[in-house]
Amino acid sequence: MTCIMQQVCSRIARRATPLVRHVSSKPNLQTLPADGFALPPKKLRALVTLYHQSKSFITPENLDESIDHAFLEVPGMRAFGHRKIDWPSLRLEVKGRERLSKFGFPETLTSTLGRYEAGYEEREARVEQVFDAMYGTWQTNKPGLELLQDTWEDVEQRLKDEEEP
């Protein structure tokens, strides 16, 4: 019985085609950049951006919520500060403000604060851009490529230390 199995195995081995790498060039491990990443910085930045944007991707888990959001949101709604307001309501608010006193009585304080809120948000966006450039973050404290590259070696070393008993 073992003789028959050996014959069958040898026939199968002869018929099998050897696995060959069909590529025009062989990998050159010396072409890796000094930082150890195989991709250029432009592609790495694109990957980091894609990672941060993946939170808003539509997946099977959030499909129903995304459909509701797309069809239930009123198209004429705009966000002003932290409020959402449609066009007719905005026009009514403008008319109401035109009728207000020209001097700053306490009842006009809340509407005045609302006007400056949009300017504050603009300023905050510029401040965030400065912090992003200085500290290598990307849009509200999400790590950018530079920060990832700076901490890459530290994280690898910590992982190696954890693996060793």
C-alpha positions in Angstrom: 0.0 0.0 0.0 2.8 2.4 0.8 4.4 1.6 -2.6 1.2 2.7 -4.4 1.0 5.9 -2.4 4.6 6.7 -3.3 3.9 6.2 -7.0 0.8 8.4 -6.9 2.7 11.1 -5.0 5.6 11.1 -7.4 3.2 11.3 -10.4 1.4 14.3 -8.8 4.7 16.0 -8.1 5.9 15.6 -11.7 2.6 17.0 -13.1 2.6 20.1 -10.7 3.9 23.2 -12.3 6.5 25.0 -10.2 5.4 28.4 -8.8 7.3 31.1 -10.4 7.2 34.9 -9.8 6.0 36.5 -13.0 7.1 40.1 -12.6 9.3 42.3 -14.8 11.6 43.3 -11.9 12.7 41.9 -8.6 12.1 43.9 -5.4 15.0 46.0 -4.4 15.1 46.4 -0.6 17.7 49.1 -0.8 15.4 51.6 -2.4 13.4 52.1 0.8 13.7 55.7 2.1 15.7 56.5 5.2 12.6 56.8 7.3 11.7 53.2 6.7 8.4 53.9 4.9 7.9 52.3 1.5 5.6 55.0 0.2 6.5 58.6 -0.5 5.3 61.4 1.9 2.6 62.5 -0.6 1.0 59.1 -0.6 1.4 58.7 3.2 -0.4 62.0 3.7 -3.2 60.8 1.5 -3.5 57.6 3.5 -3.6 59.5 6.8 -6.3 61.8 5.3 -8.2 58.8 4.1 -8.0 57.2 7.5 -9.4 60.4 9.2 -12.2 60.6 6.6 -13.2 57.0 7.0 -15.4 57.9 9.9 -17.9 59.5 7.4 -17.9 56.6 5.0 -21.2 54.8 4.4 -21.0 51.2 5.6 -23.7 48.5 5.9 -24.0 49.3 9.6 -24.8 53.0 9.1 -26.6 52.8 5.7 -30.1 53.4 7.2 -28.9 56.4 9.2 -27.2 57.8 6.1 -30.3 57.5 4.0 -32.4 59.2 6.7 -29.9 62.0 6.9 -29.8 62.5 3.1 -33.6 62.6 2.7 -34.8 64.1 5.9 -32.5 67.1 6.1 -34.2 70.2 4.8 -32.1 71.5 1.8 -32.7 75.2 2.6 -31.3 74.8 6.1 -28.0 76.5 6.9 -26.0 76.4 10.1 -25.2 79.7 11.8 -23.1 79.2 14.8 -24.6 76.2 16.6 -28.1 76.8 15.2 -29.7 75.5 12.1 -32.0 77.9 10.4 -33.9 77.9 7.1 -34.1 80.8 4.6 -37.6 82.2 5.6 -36.8 82.1 9.3 -33.5 83.9 8.6 -35.3 86.7 6.7 -37.8 87.1 9.6 -34.9 87.4 12.0 -33.3 90.1 9.8 -36.5 92.1 9.8 -36.8 91.7 13.5 -33.3 93.0 14.0 -34.0 96.0 11.8 -36.8 97.0 14.2 -34.6 96.8 17.2 -33.3 99.9 19.0 -30.1 101.3 17.6 -28.6 101.3 21.1 -27.5 98.2 23.0 -30.2 97.5 25.5 -30.1 94.2 27.4 -32.7 92.5 25.2 -30.4 92.9 22.2 -27.5 91.3 23.9 -28.2 87.8 22.8 -28.7 88.7 19.2 -25.4 90.7 19.3 -23.6 87.7 20.7 -25.1 85.6 17.9 -23.6 87.9 15.3 -20.1 87.6 16.7 -20.3 83.8 17.1 -19.7 83.2 13.4 -16.6 85.4 13.4 -15.3 83.6 16.5 -15.7 80.2 14.7 -13.7 81.6 11.7 -10.9 82.7 14.0 -10.9 79.3 15.7 -10.5 77.6 12.3 -7.5 79.8 11.6 -6.0 79.0 15.0 -6.5 75.3 14.4 -4.6 75.6 11.1 -1.7 77.2 12.9 -1.7 74.4 15.6 -1.9 71.8 12.8 1.2 73.2 11.1 3.1 73.6 14.4 2.4 70.3 16.0 1.7 68.0 13.0 -1.9 67.5 13.9 -4.7 67.4 11.4 -8.1 69.0 11.9 -8.8 69.2 15.6 -6.1 67.1 17.2 -6.1 64.2 14.8 -2.5 63.1 14.2 -1.0 64.1 10.9 1.8 62.4 8.9 4.6 64.3 10.6 3.4 63.4 14.1 3.1 59.7 13.0 6.6 59.7 11.6 8.0 61.3 14.8 6.4 58.7 17.1 6.8 55.7 14.8 10.1 54.5 16.2 9.0 55.0 19.8 5.8 52.9 19.2 7.8 50.1 17.5 10.3 50.0 20.4 7.4 49.8 22.9 5.8 47.0 21.0 9.1 45.1 20.9 9.5 45.6 24.7 6.0 44.3 25.3 6.6 41.1 23.3 9.8 40.3 25.1 9.2 38.5 28.5 
